[in-house]
């Protein structure tokens, strides 16, 4: 696990089929640390996560349940996901404790609607730090760029593109990617480049 921004830690697991890392995050906050989309940590990373403590585990979408159960078991933190994505997450064995709604604030993060790949996908915005955390709405592939997952895995490609365009209304500089390489500076410019490729 490494600190990539002040109080923001990440750990990764390489996905052979995708050719890039899947990333989990721990965000320190005075009101309780928040864990986002946790991938399977090493034993050493899990010890660090336990030592830091986690008050909430929040999931961006139905496919990012990942290691939420094991982090929940180790820390006692409840797991939250948007109700529209909860049935699929539960069908994959995830233990879901709480609903998550658009506009809800969890620690320093505000949930933002990001549906399209799945109906209940959300991103998380930290306005004061100009930071955006995304799941599958955008991927960091190739590194340094914003990309999209394949249309075949999107429930509604047009809705996903509208959601991406909507992210440009937010004030952010860094994008922490659930999949692929993070963009720690000029993230909004990189996202604008992606939007410029969308069909008119």
Beta strands, then each sheet from edge to edge (+ up, - down):
strand 1: 2-5
strand 2: 8-15
strand 3: 20-27
strand 4: 34-36
strand 5: 56-58
strand 6: 78-81
strand 7: 98-99
strand 8: 105-106
strand 9: 109-113
strand 10: 122-126
strand 11: 131-134
strand 12: 174-177
sheet 1: 1+ 2- 3+ 4- 5- 6- 7-
sheet 2: 8+ 9- 10+ 11- 12-
end
